[in-house]
Amino acid sequence: MLKSISKDVIDAAQAILYPSELYSYDSIAEGIWGGFEAVTDAEMQFFHKHGYLVIHDAFTPAEVRETLDGMLHLMDGKNPDFRGIQYEPKLVKQKSDLSTKARRDIIRKIASFVNFEPRLKAISEHEGLIKVVQHIIGATPKLFQDMGLIKPPHIGSEKPWHQDCAYFNLPLDTPVVAAWIALDEATAENGCMHIISGSHREGPVVHFNRRDWQICDTHVPVDREVMVPLKAGGCLLWHGLLHHGTPANRSNLRRRALQFHYCPESTGSIETEERMEAFGSEGKDVEC
């Protein structure tokens, strides 16, 4: 008989702990209303200074519903050609025992989906989004990474503080923009984004393999961090060098989002060794 997630499974998923002081909840990022059409030169200047831009009502409720339907279509295995589902590591052995609906709540990520689901491809090419991204990077944007990021109720895990460019073999001066789109309300309780305003102007930071490929916990300037709660349809844009992370979801609310990364279409690549020279390696003699 198919079953739902048990308390023992939830307890196992919550076993990975992190210092609670890494995330504070008393400062909220600035943002605008009025959709992508409300983005002016002043917002562009804000982005370049602070490394992020919040648009609270970037997408309509209808666009959110259509996008979420496409995401669930892939999560439920309805496209047999799609293989880009990643489960919470401690729970992957449970998936065959769960109902389709319950199985959604042990998925951590879906990736590389735009060519498998037209509704998700459509939002990645949203006219307003692309226009703003093009304005930020000063060139025709190319989508080079697409992910669905999921924090299920009670077991959604932390994503430690990091810089996105630490993951990409792109020339170090490449302007990279991330677009994070809330498909559920993202709150302080269910794991909304936290960012360090202005950190993109400080260059690459050494990363380490600890709970993930991350900035050392002791190197996170938590006194400068702000959180970014969003309603469904809200969008957070940030620079590829901005420090950001999300705490675990210990609430009973789902937190589903899409994340796209764009760079100029003419961008080339570098070797991993060159990236690691800038962003560090386990050879660095630092305790985290």
C-alpha positions as CSV (number, residue, x, y, z in Angstrom):
1,M,0.0,0.0,0.0
2,L,1.3,3.4,-0.9
3,K,1.9,5.7,2.0
4,S,2.7,9.3,3.0
5,I,6.0,10.5,4.6
6,S,6.4,9.2,8.1
7,K,7.6,11.0,11.2
8,D,10.8,8.9,11.2
9,V,11.5,10.0,7.6
10,I,11.0,13.6,8.6
11,D,13.3,13.2,11.6
12,A,16.0,11.7,9.4
13,A,15.7,14.5,6.9
14,Q,16.1,17.1,9.6
15,A,19.2,15.5,11.0
16,I,21.6,17.8,9.1
17,L,22.0,20.9,11.2
18,Y,23.7,24.3,10.6
19,P,24.4,27.3,12.8
20,S,21.2,29.1,13.4
21,E,22.9,32.5,13.4
22,L,23.7,32.2,9.6
23,Y,20.2,33.5,8.9
24,S,18.5,36.4,10.6
25,Y,14.9,37.6,10.1
26,D,14.8,41.3,11.1
27,S,15.7,42.9,7.8
28,I,13.7,42.7,4.5
29,A,15.1,43.5,1.1
30,E,13.7,46.5,-0.8
31,G,11.5,45.8,-3.8
32,I,9.1,47.4,-6.4
33,W,5.6,46.8,-7.6
34,G,4.1,47.2,-11.1
35,G,5.7,44.2,-12.9
36,F,8.6,44.3,-15.2
37,E,7.2,47.4,-16.8
38,A,8.0,49.3,-13.6
39,V,11.7,48.7,-14.0
40,T,13.4,52.0,-14.8
41,D,17.0,53.3,-14.9
42,A,16.7,53.9,-11.2
43,E,16.1,50.2,-10.6
44,M,19.0,49.3,-12.9
45,Q,21.3,51.6,-10.8
46,F,20.0,49.9,-7.7
47,F,20.8,46.5,-9.1
48,H,24.3,47.4,-10.1
49,K,24.9,48.9,-6.6
50,H,23.3,46.3,-4.4
51,G,23.5,43.2,-6.7
52,Y,19.8,42.4,-6.7
53,L,16.3,43.6,-7.7
54,V,13.0,42.4,-6.3
55,I,9.8,42.7,-8.4
56,H,6.9,41.6,-6.2
57,D,4.3,41.1,-8.9
58,A,6.5,40.1,-11.9
59,F,4.1,37.3,-13.0
60,T,0.3,37.1,-13.0
61,P,-1.6,34.5,-11.1
62,A,-2.5,32.8,-14.4
63,E,1.2,32.6,-15.4
64,V,2.0,31.1,-12.0
65,R,-0.7,28.5,-12.3
66,E,0.4,27.5,-15.8
67,T,4.0,27.3,-14.8
68,L,3.3,25.3,-11.7
69,D,1.2,22.8,-13.7
70,G,4.2,22.3,-16.0
71,M,6.5,21.8,-13.1
72,L,4.2,19.2,-11.5
73,H,3.8,17.4,-14.9
74,L,7.5,16.7,-14.8
75,M,7.7,16.0,-11.1
76,D,4.9,13.4,-11.4
77,G,6.9,11.5,-14.2
78,K,4.4,12.3,-17.0
79,N,7.1,13.0,-19.5
80,P,9.1,9.7,-19.5
81,D,12.0,11.3,-21.4
82,F,12.7,13.7,-18.6
83,R,15.3,12.4,-16.1
84,G,16.3,15.6,-14.3
85,I,14.7,14.9,-10.9
86,Q,16.8,15.1,-7.8
87,Y,15.4,13.8,-4.5
88,E,16.4,14.7,-0.9
89,P,19.5,12.5,-0.4
90,K,18.3,10.9,2.9
91,L,14.9,10.1,1.4
92,V,15.6,8.8,-2.1
93,K,15.1,5.2,-0.9
94,Q,11.6,6.0,0.2
95,K,10.3,7.1,-3.2
96,S,9.0,3.7,-4.4
97,D,6.9,3.4,-1.3
98,L,5.1,6.8,-1.7
99,S,2.1,7.8,-3.6
100,T,2.6,10.2,-6.5
101,K,1.4,13.2,-4.5
102,A,3.6,12.3,-1.5
103,R,6.6,11.7,-3.8
104,R,6.5,15.3,-4.7
105,D,7.5,16.2,-1.2
106,I,10.8,14.4,-1.3
107,I,12.0,16.1,-4.5
108,R,14.7,18.7,-3.9
109,K,15.3,19.9,-7.5
110,I,14.4,19.4,-11.1
111,A,16.9,20.6,-13.7
112,S,17.4,21.1,-17.4
113,F,13.7,21.0,-18.2
114,V,13.0,23.8,-20.7
115,N,13.2,21.4,-23.7
116,F,10.9,18.9,-22.0
117,E,8.0,21.2,-20.9
118,P,6.7,24.0,-23.0
119,R,5.1,25.8,-20.1
120,L,8.4,26.1,-18.3
121,K,10.2,27.1,-21.5
122,A,7.6,29.9,-22.0
123,I,8.3,31.5,-18.6
124,S,12.1,31.3,-19.2
125,E,11.5,33.3,-22.4
126,H,9.0,35.7,-20.8
127,E,9.2,39.0,-22.7
128,G,9.3,41.3,-19.7
129,L,11.9,39.1,-17.9
130,I,14.2,38.9,-20.9
131,K,13.9,42.7,-21.6
132,V,15.1,43.4,-18.0
133,V,17.9,40.8,-18.1
134,Q,19.1,42.2,-21.4
135,H,19.2,45.7,-19.9
136,I,21.2,44.5,-16.9
137,I,23.9,42.6,-18.9
138,G,24.0,45.0,-21.9
139,A,23.7,42.2,-24.4
140,T,21.3,39.6,-25.8
141,P,20.9,37.1,-23.0
142,K,21.4,33.3,-23.3
143,L,19.7,30.9,-20.9
144,F,22.4,28.5,-19.7
145,Q,20.9,26.9,-16.6
146,D,17.3,26.1,-15.6
147,M,16.2,24.6,-12.3
148,G,13.1,24.1,-10.2
149,L,14.0,24.5,-6.5
150,I,11.7,22.8,-4.0
151,K,11.6,23.0,-0.2
152,P,8.9,20.5,0.9
153,P,7.1,20.9,4.2
154,H,9.2,19.9,7.2
155,I,12.1,18.4,5.2
156,G,13.2,21.0,2.7
157,S,16.9,21.3,3.3
158,E,19.2,24.4,3.6
159,K,21.1,25.7,0.6
160,P,24.2,27.2,2.3
161,W,25.6,30.6,1.5
162,H,27.4,30.7,-1.9
163,Q,28.0,32.6,-5.1
164,D,26.5,31.1,-8.3
165,C,29.6,31.9,-10.4
166,A,31.5,29.5,-8.2
167,Y,29.6,26.7,-10.0
168,F,30.1,27.9,-13.6
169,N,33.0,27.5,-16.0
170,L,32.5,31.0,-17.4
171,P,35.1,33.7,-17.9
172,L,35.4,35.5,-14.6
173,D,34.2,38.8,-15.9
174,T,31.0,37.4,-17.4
175,P,27.9,39.3,-16.4
176,V,25.6,36.5,-15.0
177,V,22.0,37.2,-13.9
178,A,19.9,34.8,-11.9
179,A,16.1,35.0,-12.0
180,W,14.3,33.3,-9.0
181,I,10.5,33.1,-9.5
182,A,8.3,32.2,-6.5
183,L,5.5,29.7,-7.4
184,D,4.4,29.5,-3.8
185,E,4.6,32.2,-1.2
186,A,8.2,32.2,0.1
187,T,8.3,33.2,3.7
188,A,10.7,33.4,6.7
189,E,9.3,30.1,7.9
190,N,9.5,28.0,4.7
191,G,12.9,29.0,3.4
192,C,12.8,32.3,1.5
193,M,16.0,33.7,0.0
194,H,18.6,35.5,2.1
195,I,21.2,37.8,0.5
196,I,24.2,40.0,1.3
197,S,23.5,43.3,-0.3
198,G,26.5,44.7,-2.3
199,S,28.6,41.5,-1.9
200,H,28.8,41.1,-5.7
201,R,31.2,44.0,-5.8
202,E,33.7,42.1,-3.6
203,G,34.7,39.6,-6.2
204,P,35.0,35.8,-6.0
205,V,35.1,34.2,-2.5
206,V,36.7,30.8,-1.7
207,H,34.2,28.0,-1.5
208,F,34.5,24.6,0.3
209,N,32.8,21.3,0.3
210,R,31.1,21.2,3.6
211,R,27.3,20.8,3.7
212,D,27.4,21.7,0.0
213,W,29.8,23.7,-2.3
214,Q,29.6,26.8,-0.1
215,I,31.2,29.9,1.4
216,C,32.7,29.0,4.8
217,D,30.1,29.6,7.5
218,T,32.6,31.8,9.5
219,H,33.1,34.0,6.4
220,V,29.5,35.0,5.9
221,P,28.9,38.7,6.9
222,V,25.6,38.0,8.6
223,D,25.4,41.5,10.0
224,R,24.7,42.7,6.4
225,E,22.2,40.1,5.3
226,V,18.6,40.6,4.4
227,M,15.8,38.2,3.6
228,V,13.6,38.3,0.5
229,P,10.0,37.1,1.2
230,L,7.9,36.9,-1.9
231,K,4.3,36.2,-2.8
232,A,3.7,33.7,-5.6
233,G,4.6,35.5,-8.9
234,G,7.3,37.6,-7.3
235,C,10.8,37.6,-8.9
236,L,14.2,38.2,-7.4
237,L,17.0,39.0,-9.8
238,W,20.6,38.9,-8.6
239,H,24.2,39.2,-9.8
240,G,26.2,35.9,-10.2
241,L,28.6,37.0,-7.5
242,L,26.0,38.0,-4.9
243,H,26.3,36.0,-1.7
244,H,23.0,34.2,-1.0
245,G,21.5,31.2,0.7
246,T,18.2,29.7,2.0
247,P,17.5,28.1,5.4
248,A,15.7,24.8,5.8
249,N,11.9,24.6,5.7
250,R,10.6,23.4,9.0
251,S,7.0,24.7,8.4
252,N,4.0,22.9,6.9
253,L,4.1,25.1,3.8
254,R,5.6,24.1,0.4
255,R,8.1,26.5,-1.2
256,R,8.5,25.9,-4.9
257,A,10.4,28.2,-7.2
258,L,12.1,28.3,-10.6
259,Q,15.6,29.6,-11.1
260,F,17.1,30.6,-14.4
261,H,20.7,31.8,-15.2
262,Y,21.4,34.1,-18.1
263,C,24.6,35.4,-19.6
264,P,25.5,37.2,-22.9
265,E,24.9,34.8,-25.9
266,S,28.5,35.4,-27.0
267,T,30.0,34.0,-23.7
268,G,32.6,31.3,-24.0
269,S,34.0,29.0,-21.4
270,I,37.0,28.4,-19.2
271,E,38.6,25.3,-17.7
272,T,37.6,24.1,-14.3
273,E,41.2,24.8,-13.0
274,E,40.8,28.5,-13.8
275,R,37.5,28.7,-12.0
276,M,39.0,26.9,-9.0
277,E,41.9,29.3,-8.8
278,A,39.4,32.1,-8.2
279,F,36.8,30.3,-6.1
280,G,39.0,27.9,-4.1
281,S,39.4,24.2,-3.5
282,E,39.7,21.7,-0.7
283,G,43.4,22.4,-0.9
284,K,42.9,25.8,0.8
285,D,44.0,25.6,4.5
286,V,40.9,27.1,6.2
287,E,38.6,25.7,8.9
288,C,34.9,26.1,8.3
